[in-house]
């Protein structure tokens, strides 16, 4: 397990993560890329704790995702299954589990203030914190063919991963109004939504 973790995590995070996995009886499965999620946690009928994390994540996003999912397990075990999946109990657990990792031996200096700010009130997904998501994306090894919605000019047409076409409209506070061309329906997009520019 340690050898596997070395491929996916920052070097100084391997042993602490291995301990978290061992202590909490986690069965970790590293899976192919999924568009809709970075990872997930579920308790299996036999009582085992299964956590999956996408293999395609860079090591910093992999670490945050792994600890995010372990926080679900720990919060459910401590507070019971009736808590909200991303409620206060989970947030406090996630913050507590992440504290030992928020240091320069684990994360690059340019990420530390952004991560520290995110963990004042962690979101249900690191992708919904646009600033953190964009900062983490800078460490991806694959070449980026897509654009963020906030980078597109007003009125441009873009395609989502599911093939649907949209036209970018006005910005509302943080999110962007986008009209689906096939239906005329208005949707709000996070600024860091990754899309393919069509025209």
C-alpha positions in Angstrom: 0.0 0.0 0.0 2.8 2.4 0.9 4.5 1.9 -2.5 1.2 2.6 -4.3 0.6 5.7 -2.3 4.0 7.0 -3.2 2.8 7.3 -6.8 -0.2 9.4 -6.0 0.7 11.6 -2.9 3.3 14.2 -2.0 6.2 12.4 -0.4 5.7 13.7 3.1 2.0 12.8 3.1 2.5 9.1 2.3 3.1 7.8 5.9 0.4 10.0 7.6 -2.1 8.9 4.9 -1.1 5.2 5.3 -1.7 5.6 9.0 -5.2 7.1 8.4 -6.1 4.3 6.1 -4.8 1.6 8.5 -6.4 3.2 11.6 -9.8 3.5 10.0 -9.8 0.2 8.2 -10.1 1.7 4.8 -10.1 -0.4 1.6 -8.7 2.1 -0.9 -9.4 1.6 -4.6 -7.7 3.9 -7.1 -9.9 4.0 -10.2 -10.0 5.4 -13.7 -11.0 9.0 -14.3 -14.6 9.9 -13.5 -15.9 13.2 -14.8 -18.5 13.8 -12.1 -16.4 13.0 -9.0 -12.9 12.9 -7.7 -13.6 10.2 -5.1 -16.3 8.6 -2.9 -16.8 6.8 0.3 -19.3 4.0 1.1 -19.7 1.5 3.8 -20.1 -2.0 2.3 -22.8 -4.5 3.5 -20.0 -6.5 5.1 -19.0 -3.5 7.2 -15.8 -2.6 5.3 -15.1 1.0 4.4 -14.5 1.5 0.7 -13.0 4.7 -0.6 -12.3 5.3 -4.3 -10.1 8.1 -5.7 -9.5 8.9 -9.3 -6.0 7.9 -10.5 -6.0 10.9 -12.8 -5.7 13.5 -10.0 -2.5 15.4 -9.4 -0.9 14.5 -6.0 -2.2 17.6 -4.2 -5.8 17.1 -5.3 -5.4 13.3 -4.6 -4.4 14.1 -1.0 -7.3 16.5 -0.4 -9.7 14.0 -2.0 -8.5 11.1 0.0 -8.7 13.0 3.3 -12.1 14.4 2.3 -13.4 10.8 1.9 -11.8 9.6 5.1 -13.5 12.5 6.9 -16.9 11.1 5.8 -16.0 7.7 7.3 -14.7 9.3 10.6 -17.6 11.7 10.9 -20.2 8.9 10.3 -18.5 6.6 12.9 -18.2 9.4 15.5 -21.6 11.2 15.0 -23.8 8.5 13.5 -25.2 8.0 10.0 -28.0 10.6 10.3 -25.6 13.6 9.9 -25.6 15.5 6.7 -22.8 14.2 4.4 -21.2 17.7 4.1 -22.6 19.2 7.3 -20.9 20.8 10.3 -19.7 17.4 11.8 -18.0 16.5 8.5 -16.5 20.0 8.1 -15.0 19.9 11.5 -13.6 16.4 11.0 -12.2 17.3 7.6 -10.5 20.4 9.0 -9.1 18.4 11.9 -7.7 15.6 9.6 -6.2 18.1 7.1 -4.3 20.3 9.7 -1.2 18.1 9.8 -0.9 18.3 6.0 -1.2 22.1 5.6 2.5 22.8 5.8 5.3 23.6 3.3 6.8 20.1 3.5 3.6 18.8 1.8 2.1 21.6 -0.3 4.0 24.2 -2.4 4.2 27.7 -0.9 1.9 29.2 -3.6 -0.9 26.7 -2.6 -0.6 27.1 1.2 -2.6 30.3 1.6 -5.3 29.2 -0.7 -5.6 25.8 1.0 -5.6 27.5 4.5 -8.4 29.8 3.3 -10.4 26.9 1.9 -10.2 25.0 5.2 -11.7 27.8 7.2 -15.0 26.5 5.8 -14.5 23.5 3.5 -16.9 23.0 0.6 -18.5 19.7 -0.4 -16.0 19.5 -3.3 -12.7 21.2 -3.9 -14.1 22.0 -7.4 -16.8 24.3 -6.0 -14.0 26.5 -4.5 -13.1 28.1 -7.8 -9.9 29.7 -6.5 -8.6 26.4 -5.0 -9.7 24.4 -8.1 -7.8 26.7 -10.5 -4.7 26.7 -8.2 -4.7 22.9 -8.0 -5.2 22.6 -11.8 -1.8 24.3 -12.3 -0.1 21.1 -11.0 -1.9 18.7 -13.5 0.6 16.9 -15.8 -1.8 16.5 -18.7 -1.9 19.3 -21.3 -5.1 21.3 -20.9 -7.3 21.4 -24.0 -10.3 23.0 -22.2 -11.1 26.5 -21.0 -12.7 27.7 -17.9 -16.1 29.4 -18.3 -14.7 32.6 -16.8 -12.1 32.7 -19.6 -14.7 32.6 -22.4 -15.8 35.8 -24.1 -19.4 36.9 -23.5 -21.7 35.3 -26.1 -19.3 32.4 -27.0 -20.7 28.9 -27.5 -19.1 26.0 -25.6 -19.6 22.3 -25.2 -19.8 20.3 -22.0 -18.3 16.8 -21.5 -21.8 15.4 -22.2 -21.9 17.0 -25.6 -24.5 19.7 -24.8 -24.0 23.2 -26.2 -24.4 26.4 -24.2 -23.9 30.2 -24.8 -22.1 32.1 -22.1 -24.0 35.1 -20.7 -23.6 37.6 -17.8 -21.8 37.0 -14.6 -23.9 36.9 -11.4 -21.8 37.6 -8.3 -19.6 34.4 -8.7 -21.4 32.2 -11.3 -22.1 32.7 -15.0 -25.5 32.5 -16.7 -25.3 30.1 -19.6 -28.2 29.2 -22.0 -28.5 25.6 -23.3 -28.9 26.0 -27.0 -31.2 23.0 -27.5 -33.7 24.0 -24.9 -33.2 27.7 -24.2 -33.0 26.9 -20.5 -30.8 29.1 -18.3 -28.1 27.4 -16.1 -25.6 28.9 -13.7 -22.0 27.7 -14.1 -19.2 27.9 -11.6 -16.4 30.0 -13.0 -14.0 27.1 -13.0 -16.3 24.7 -15.0 -14.1 23.2 -17.7 -15.6 23.4 -21.2 -14.6 23.2 -24.9 -14.9 26.4 -26.8 -16.9 25.9 -30.0 -17.2 29.5 -31.4 
